Amino acid sequence: MNRRKRPKFKFDRRIGENIWASRRSSFNKREYGPGQHGNKLKKKQTDYGIRLLAKQKMKVYYSNLTESKFKKVYLKALQLKGNVALNIVRLLEMRLDVLVHRAGLAPSFRAARQLINHGYILVNDKKVNICSYECRIGDSFRVHPQYINSELIKKNVLSFELNVPKHIECTYRYLTFKLLEVPEYTKNTYPVRMSPESVVEYYSGRF
């Protein structure tokens, strides 16, 4: 399991954005970088700095992925047909932890990872405890019958705004879900602006 070793919202203040649109983000109270020099004017970024920040931003957004895992996503996106930047988003959005969060079973990616690691989620009626498990079109996932009446699950579903993307079919009565199609990259995919194109530019000179 990839564990966070840094405060979750410290990155928000460093880049000047609330990347999860969370009420708990420290950026909501202090709109400047952390540390004693955080409120000083920032220097103009270089092209390399812009690309590096875009890569870091996307890594942190998806539950702080390690560099090795993120590079694997990029390399796999290269092998697929079509736009590489869009392929990166599609591959990330088809991860099991991302789908569990998007379906409303967990309030965050970190919470979704905990559910998966503790055996709450079944994929095609089989227990899967790998957060990075890549679902395929037609795969179904659901809450394990042992936990279907869990107060945690009920609380998550009841507090969710039910803004589920169209690529996920939801049957909340039985807490079953299905990946219907490849996720699309739209302006609603992220609460803040992401730049997968800059991620491709960052890696393109390295592989």
C-alpha positions as CSV (number, residue, x, y, z in Angstrom):
1,M,0.0,0.0,0.0
2,N,1.3,3.5,-0.9
3,R,1.3,5.4,2.3
4,R,1.3,9.2,2.5
5,K,4.3,10.5,4.4
6,R,3.4,14.2,4.1
7,P,0.4,16.2,5.2
8,K,-2.4,15.8,2.6
9,F,-3.2,19.4,2.1
10,K,0.3,20.9,2.2
11,F,0.6,20.4,-1.5
12,D,-2.5,22.6,-1.9
13,R,-0.8,25.6,-0.4
14,R,2.4,25.0,-2.3
15,I,0.7,25.2,-5.7
16,G,-2.0,27.6,-4.7
17,E,-5.0,25.4,-5.5
18,N,-7.5,23.2,-3.6
19,I,-7.0,20.2,-5.9
20,W,-9.6,18.0,-4.1
21,A,-12.1,20.9,-3.6
22,S,-12.2,19.8,0.1
23,R,-13.5,21.9,2.9
24,R,-10.7,20.7,5.1
25,S,-7.9,22.0,2.9
26,S,-5.6,24.5,4.6
27,F,-5.6,26.5,1.4
28,N,-9.1,27.7,2.3
29,K,-7.6,29.7,5.3
30,R,-4.1,30.5,4.0
31,E,-3.9,31.2,0.3
32,Y,-0.2,31.2,0.2
33,G,2.6,28.6,0.4
34,P,3.7,26.9,3.6
35,G,6.7,28.0,5.6
36,Q,8.0,31.4,6.7
37,H,8.6,32.5,3.1
38,G,5.4,31.2,1.7
39,N,3.7,34.5,1.3
40,K,6.4,36.1,-0.8
41,L,6.0,36.6,-4.6
42,K,6.9,33.5,-6.6
43,K,9.4,33.6,-9.5
44,K,8.2,33.0,-13.0
45,Q,8.1,29.3,-13.8
46,T,10.2,27.8,-16.6
47,D,8.7,25.5,-19.2
48,Y,10.3,22.6,-17.4
49,G,8.8,23.8,-14.1
50,I,5.3,24.0,-15.5
51,R,5.5,20.4,-16.9
52,L,7.0,19.1,-13.6
53,L,4.2,20.8,-11.6
54,A,1.5,19.3,-13.9
55,K,3.0,15.8,-13.4
56,Q,3.2,16.3,-9.6
57,K,-0.3,17.7,-9.4
58,M,-1.8,14.7,-11.1
59,K,0.2,12.2,-9.1
60,V,-0.8,13.8,-5.8
61,Y,-4.5,14.1,-6.9
62,Y,-4.7,10.4,-7.4
63,S,-3.9,9.5,-3.8
64,N,-0.2,10.4,-4.1
65,L,0.9,7.8,-6.6
66,T,4.6,6.8,-6.6
67,E,6.8,7.9,-9.5
68,S,7.3,4.3,-10.6
69,K,3.5,3.7,-10.8
70,F,2.8,6.9,-12.6
71,K,5.6,6.2,-15.2
72,K,3.9,2.8,-15.8
73,V,0.7,4.5,-16.6
74,Y,2.4,6.8,-19.1
75,L,4.3,3.9,-20.8
76,K,1.0,2.0,-21.1
77,A,-0.7,5.1,-22.5
78,L,1.9,5.2,-25.2
79,Q,1.1,1.7,-26.3
80,L,-2.6,2.5,-26.7
81,K,-4.2,4.0,-29.8
82,G,-5.3,7.6,-29.8
83,N,-4.2,10.7,-27.8
84,V,-1.6,9.8,-25.2
85,A,-2.8,12.5,-22.8
86,L,-6.4,11.3,-22.9
87,N,-5.1,7.7,-22.5
88,I,-3.4,8.7,-19.3
89,V,-6.6,10.0,-17.8
90,R,-8.6,7.0,-19.0
91,L,-6.1,4.6,-17.4
92,L,-6.2,6.4,-14.1
93,E,-10.0,6.7,-14.1
94,M,-10.3,2.9,-14.6
95,R,-8.3,2.1,-11.4
96,L,-10.5,0.3,-8.9
97,D,-9.8,2.9,-6.1
98,V,-10.9,5.7,-8.4
99,L,-14.1,3.9,-9.5
100,V,-15.0,3.2,-5.9
101,H,-14.7,6.9,-5.1
102,R,-16.5,8.0,-8.2
103,A,-19.4,5.7,-7.4
104,G,-19.8,7.3,-4.0
105,L,-18.8,4.4,-1.8
106,A,-15.9,6.5,-0.4
107,P,-15.6,10.3,0.2
108,S,-12.0,10.4,-1.1
109,F,-9.4,8.3,-2.9
110,R,-7.7,7.6,0.4
111,A,-10.9,6.3,1.9
112,A,-11.5,4.2,-1.2
113,R,-8.1,2.6,-0.9
114,Q,-8.8,1.7,2.7
115,L,-12.1,0.0,1.8
116,I,-10.3,-2.1,-0.9
117,N,-7.4,-3.0,1.3
118,H,-9.7,-4.2,4.1
119,G,-11.7,-6.5,1.7
120,Y,-14.9,-4.4,1.4
121,I,-15.0,-4.5,-2.4
122,L,-15.6,-7.4,-4.8
123,V,-14.8,-7.3,-8.5
124,N,-16.8,-9.7,-10.6
125,D,-17.7,-11.4,-7.3
126,K,-14.1,-12.0,-6.3
127,K,-12.3,-10.2,-3.5
128,V,-9.7,-7.7,-4.8
129,N,-7.4,-5.9,-2.4
130,I,-5.2,-4.2,-5.0
131,C,-6.1,-0.5,-5.3
132,S,-4.4,-0.1,-8.6
133,Y,-6.4,-3.0,-10.2
134,E,-7.4,-1.9,-13.7
135,C,-11.0,-2.6,-14.4
136,R,-12.2,-3.4,-17.9
137,I,-15.4,-2.6,-19.8
138,G,-18.2,-4.7,-18.4
139,D,-16.5,-5.4,-15.1
140,S,-18.8,-5.1,-12.1
141,F,-17.9,-4.2,-8.5
142,R,-19.9,-4.2,-5.4
143,V,-19.7,-4.1,-1.6
144,H,-18.9,-7.5,0.0
145,P,-22.2,-9.0,1.5
146,Q,-20.5,-9.1,4.9
147,Y,-20.2,-5.3,4.9
148,I,-23.3,-4.3,3.0
149,N,-25.0,-3.1,6.2
150,S,-21.9,-1.4,7.5
151,E,-22.5,2.0,9.1
152,L,-19.5,3.3,7.3
153,I,-20.9,2.3,3.8
154,K,-24.3,3.8,4.7
155,K,-22.8,7.0,5.8
156,N,-20.6,7.4,2.7
157,V,-23.5,6.7,0.3
158,L,-26.0,8.9,2.1
159,S,-23.6,11.8,2.2
160,F,-22.6,11.5,-1.4
161,E,-24.0,14.0,-3.9
162,L,-24.8,11.3,-6.4
163,N,-22.9,13.1,-9.2
164,V,-21.7,9.8,-10.7
165,P,-20.0,9.9,-14.1
166,K,-22.0,8.3,-17.0
167,H,-19.4,5.5,-17.5
168,I,-20.5,3.9,-14.2
169,E,-23.8,2.2,-13.9
170,C,-25.1,2.3,-10.3
171,T,-27.7,0.2,-8.4
172,Y,-27.6,1.7,-5.0
173,R,-30.3,-0.6,-3.7
174,Y,-27.9,-3.5,-3.9
175,L,-24.7,-1.5,-3.8
176,T,-23.6,-2.9,-7.2
177,F,-21.8,-1.0,-9.9
178,K,-20.6,-1.6,-13.4
179,L,-18.1,0.0,-15.7
180,L,-20.0,0.6,-18.9
181,E,-17.5,2.4,-21.1
182,V,-14.1,4.0,-21.3
183,P,-14.2,7.2,-19.1
184,E,-14.2,10.5,-21.0
185,Y,-11.9,13.4,-20.0
186,T,-14.2,16.4,-19.6
187,K,-14.1,19.7,-17.7
188,N,-16.0,18.0,-14.9
189,T,-13.4,15.2,-14.4
190,Y,-11.4,17.4,-12.0
191,P,-12.4,20.1,-9.5
192,V,-9.3,22.2,-10.7
193,R,-7.5,22.5,-14.0
194,M,-5.3,19.6,-14.9
195,S,-2.9,19.4,-17.8
196,P,-2.3,15.8,-18.9
197,E,-0.7,17.3,-22.1
198,S,2.1,18.8,-20.0
199,V,2.6,15.4,-18.3
200,V,3.2,13.9,-21.8
201,E,5.6,16.7,-22.6
202,Y,7.5,16.1,-19.3
203,Y,8.0,12.4,-20.0
204,S,8.4,12.5,-23.8
205,G,12.1,13.5,-23.6
206,R,12.8,10.7,-21.1
207,F,11.5,7.6,-22.8
